[in-house]
Amino acid sequence: MKDSGVEWIGKIPESWDLKRLKFILKERKLKNDPIITKEILSLSVERGVFPYSEKTGGGNKAKEDLTAYKVAYPGDIVVNSMNILAGAVGLSNYKGAVSPVYYTLYTDSDKINIEYYYYLFQTEAFQKSLLGLGNGILMKESSTGKLNTIRMRIPMEKLSSLLMPIPTIEVQKKIVSHVAEKVESVNKIIAETRQSIEELKKYKQSLITETITKGLDKNVDVKDSEIRWIGKYPIKWGLNQLKTIIKVKNGKEINHEGGNIPVYGSGGIFKYTDEILYSKPSILFGRKGTIGKPILVEGDFWTVDTMFYTEVNTNRSIYKWVYYLLSSLPWAYYTTQTAIPSIVGSEVESIFIPYPSKEEQGKIVEFLDEKIGEIDVLISEKQRITQELERYKNSIIYEYVTGKKEV
């Protein structure tokens, strides 16, 4: 082994060389003008490169003008220049149009295996080595060590000047074959664990909804609410509008800078320094972009203008019961189907909800706290396992693509 002279690579086998990326891979600068393909491709950290038509959830909308895109071909490494630090890189299996902020890299050399460099790009060590190369970086490191970035860009001239290991083509092929086999095995376990997490989350949601709408006694007389998400509910309960127990108010637009007072927004919890705006406990939930997803807040807080906060009538309701109630609502039904989904506070207040006595609310809270706590422990443990498996997978890739383990 010899010292590569590159910190993130470390030692490499004596027979390996180092070259700058621009001498290994070429940038495909082919514009989709005139139209070469109408298939739009997307790129995510989780899925790599995939057809935009399969995209779910939010995110950037596709451009109507197809000539504004670049073209990628099967076998191209596709890199999001704005999010490569978070692992936004994929190997394309498609011919399609990609965002102009993406780099598409390819090789026409029989001495280069593109998959070897795709694995190299996937390593956390490589991604972290790019720190300081970007323009406009705002980033943070998660509890798992993964770097999450917002609106940054790695210029191609800086990326192309990076030194990369270059073993012989025979060794590259052996590494790719060996790593692919091991990664497939780990990915299978990760996928099964994540599926288990999703099933637990669905069970958790169904348990909350079932308990909030039906109560704890399954033998009581019920009647039809004629509201789809509620269905039948105990005949002794009321059916009231939300406004009878809470007032829904808009948060305010503020800057997220310093301080010790939490700021709650759909993107997480921030810190802000100023006079205290709200002091309660309260339940917060998204009103624009991210809808619903209630958060129970005990102390002083601020909220951004994409959030609602609530004032709860404590003479009629228990805070934690209201939190579970809001967690049970079918938010998608009440959300506008627009580019940026939103919901109006007055419409939230007009939603009809099943309403038990405060005594029964307390019993429901006690039951759900215990059951949801047990489910959350299971979810946390499985999430910890997936994080460890991801780290293990990354270490496998790194050790083989840098030659520290021999195939």
NORPE-V851704 format. One record per residue. N is the residue number from 0. SS is DSSP state (helix for helix, strand for strand, loop for the rest). PSI is psi in whole degrees, 0 to 359 (* if undefined). D_LAST is the distance of its C-alpha to the last C-alpha in whole Angstrom. Layout:
BEGIN
n=(N	N)
ss=(SS	SS)
psi=(PSI	PSI)
d_last=(D_LAST	D_LAST)
END
This chain:
BEGIN
n=(0	1	2	3	4	5	6	7	8	9	10	11	12	13	14	15	16	17	18	19	20	21	22	23	24	25	26	27	28	29	30	31	32	33	34	35	36	37	38	39	40	41	42	43	44	45	46	47	48	49	50	51	52	53	54	55	56	57	58	59	60	61	62	63	64	65	66	67	68	69	70	71	72	73	74	75	76	77	78	79	80	81	82	83	84	85	86	87	88	89	90	91	92	93	94	95	96	97	98	99	100	101	102	103	104	105	106	107	108	109	110	111	112	113	114	115	116	117	118	119	120	121	122	123	124	125	126	127	128	129	130	131	132	133	134	135	136	137	138	139	140	141	142	143	144	145	146	147	148	149	150	151	152	153	154	155	156	157	158	159	160	161	162	163	164	165	166	167	168	169	170	171	172	173	174	175	176	177	178	179	180	181	182	183	184	185	186	187	188	189	190	191	192	193	194	195	196	197	198	199	200	201	202	203	204	205	206	207	208	209	210	211	212	213	214	215	216	217	218	219	220	221	222	223	224	225	226	227	228	229	230	231	232	233	234	235	236	237	238	239	240	241	242	243	244	245	246	247	248	249	250	251	252	253	254	255	256	257	258	259	260	261	262	263	264	265	266	267	268	269	270	271	272	273	274	275	276	277	278	279	280	281	282	283	284	285	286	287	288	289	290	291	292	293	294	295	296	297	298	299	300	301	302	303	304	305	306	307	308	309	310	311	312	313	314	315	316	317	318	319	320	321	322	323	324	325	326	327	328	329	330	331	332	333	334	335	336	337	338	339	340	341	342	343	344	345	346	347	348	349	350	351	352	353	354	355	356	357	358	359	360	361	362	363	364	365	366	367	368	369	370	371	372	373	374	375	376	377	378	379	380	381	382	383	384	385	386	387	388	389	390	391	392	393	394	395	396	397	398	399	400	401	402	403	404	405	406)
ss=(loop	strand	strand	loop	loop	loop	loop	loop	loop	loop	strand	strand	loop	loop	loop	loop	strand	strand	strand	strand	helix	helix	helix	loop	loop	strand	strand	loop	loop	loop	strand	loop	loop	loop	loop	loop	loop	loop	loop	strand	strand	strand	strand	strand	loop	loop	loop	strand	strand	strand	strand	helix	helix	helix	loop	loop	loop	loop	loop	loop	loop	loop	loop	loop	loop	helix	helix	helix	loop	strand	strand	strand	loop	loop	loop	loop	strand	strand	strand	strand	loop	loop	loop	helix	helix	helix	loop	loop	strand	strand	strand	loop	loop	loop	loop	strand	strand	strand	loop	loop	loop	strand	strand	strand	strand	strand	loop	loop	loop	loop	loop	loop	loop	helix	helix	helix	helix	helix	helix	helix	helix	helix	loop	helix	helix	helix	helix	helix	helix	loop	loop	loop	loop	strand	strand	loop	loop	strand	strand	strand	strand	loop	loop	loop	loop	loop	strand	strand	strand	strand	loop	loop	strand	strand	loop	helix	helix	helix	helix	helix	loop	loop	strand	strand	strand	strand	loop	loop	helix	helix	helix	helix	helix	helix	helix	helix	helix	helix	helix	helix	helix	helix	helix	helix	helix	helix	helix	helix	helix	helix	helix	helix	helix	helix	helix	helix	helix	helix	helix	helix	helix	helix	helix	helix	helix	helix	helix	helix	helix	helix	helix	helix	helix	helix	loop	loop	loop	loop	loop	loop	loop	strand	strand	strand	loop	loop	loop	loop	loop	loop	loop	strand	strand	strand	loop	loop	loop	strand	strand	strand	strand	helix	helix	helix	loop	strand	strand	strand	strand	strand	loop	loop	loop	loop	loop	loop	loop	loop	loop	loop	strand	strand	strand	strand	strand	loop	loop	strand	strand	strand	strand	strand	loop	loop	loop	loop	loop	strand	strand	loop	loop	strand	strand	strand	strand	strand	strand	strand	loop	loop	strand	strand	strand	strand	strand	strand	strand	loop	loop	strand	strand	strand	strand	loop	loop	loop	strand	strand	strand	strand	strand	strand	loop	loop	loop	loop	loop	loop	helix	helix	helix	helix	helix	helix	helix	helix	helix	helix	loop	loop	helix	helix	helix	helix	loop	loop	loop	loop	loop	loop	loop	strand	loop	loop	helix	helix	helix	helix	helix	loop	loop	strand	strand	strand	strand	loop	loop	helix	helix	helix	helix	helix	helix	helix	helix	helix	helix	helix	helix	helix	helix	helix	helix	helix	helix	helix	helix	helix	helix	helix	helix	helix	helix	helix	helix	helix	helix	helix	helix	helix	helix	helix	helix	helix	helix	helix	helix	helix	helix	helix	helix	loop	loop	loop	loop	loop	loop)
psi=(152	157	126	339	0	120	314	337	318	217	144	161	148	326	352	152	174	136	157	148	325	341	359	311	149	148	127	113	27	119	151	47	107	166	120	323	146	0	113	134	149	166	130	159	320	320	347	221	131	160	137	330	341	1	138	161	202	210	183	141	151	146	143	328	103	341	351	353	167	170	136	150	161	134	356	140	125	125	129	108	340	351	25	331	334	3	20	80	141	161	117	137	9	156	122	177	133	159	145	346	357	147	138	120	141	174	145	17	139	4	359	130	112	328	328	316	333	315	321	319	333	342	142	326	316	313	318	336	345	353	132	347	343	160	126	40	130	111	159	156	128	175	340	357	355	139	123	127	155	120	69	166	129	113	143	325	330	320	317	343	357	140	136	147	148	92	176	159	325	317	319	314	320	317	314	314	315	313	319	319	314	319	321	319	315	319	326	317	319	314	318	320	318	324	320	321	316	322	322	320	320	319	318	314	317	325	316	310	314	316	320	324	337	342	191	336	112	357	4	158	142	163	160	126	342	20	123	313	340	314	226	145	161	133	335	349	163	172	97	163	151	329	346	346	341	155	132	124	149	142	180	153	123	166	143	85	113	192	177	3	125	141	121	129	171	339	359	197	129	181	144	144	122	185	154	127	309	141	110	197	163	164	127	149	155	140	349	132	276	118	138	226	66	146	128	120	130	325	208	144	164	158	149	170	357	4	152	150	163	150	119	134	96	351	336	337	156	133	309	326	320	321	312	323	311	330	339	348	143	79	325	328	325	3	142	140	69	175	317	101	146	169	145	137	319	328	324	314	335	355	133	137	150	138	101	172	162	324	316	327	316	319	321	316	314	317	311	321	317	310	316	324	317	318	318	325	317	317	315	320	318	326	321	320	316	322	317	321	321	318	319	315	316	321	324	309	311	314	327	319	342	5	10	336	136	140	*)
d_last=(15	18	20	19	23	22	23	21	18	18	16	14	12	15	14	14	18	19	22	24	24	27	25	22	24	27	30	31	35	37	39	41	44	45	44	41	40	41	38	38	34	33	31	30	27	27	27	26	28	31	34	37	39	37	37	39	41	42	40	41	43	42	45	47	47	44	44	43	40	37	35	31	30	27	23	25	24	27	28	31	32	34	32	28	28	28	25	27	25	24	23	26	26	30	32	35	36	35	37	38	36	33	31	29	26	25	24	25	23	21	18	18	16	18	16	13	17	18	15	16	19	19	18	21	20	21	24	26	25	28	30	33	33	34	38	40	37	39	36	35	32	32	32	29	28	28	30	32	34	38	39	37	35	33	34	32	33	31	28	28	28	25	23	19	16	15	12	13	13	11	8	10	10	7	6	10	9	7	9	12	12	12	15	17	17	18	20	22	23	24	26	28	29	30	32	33	34	36	38	39	40	42	44	45	47	48	49	51	53	54	55	57	59	60	60	59	62	61	65	67	69	67	68	66	65	65	62	59	57	59	60	63	63	66	69	70	68	69	67	68	66	64	66	68	66	64	64	62	61	59	57	58	56	55	52	49	50	50	52	52	53	50	50	49	48	46	43	43	45	46	49	52	55	59	61	60	61	60	61	61	58	58	55	53	52	51	53	51	48	47	49	50	48	50	50	52	53	55	56	57	55	55	54	53	55	52	53	56	57	60	63	63	67	66	70	68	65	62	59	56	58	58	54	54	56	55	51	52	54	52	52	51	54	56	54	55	53	52	50	50	51	54	56	60	61	64	62	60	63	65	62	64	62	63	65	66	68	66	66	64	62	61	60	58	56	56	55	52	51	50	48	47	46	44	42	41	39	37	36	35	33	31	31	30	27	26	26	24	21	21	20	18	16	17	15	12	12	13	11	8	10	11	9	10	7	4	0)
END
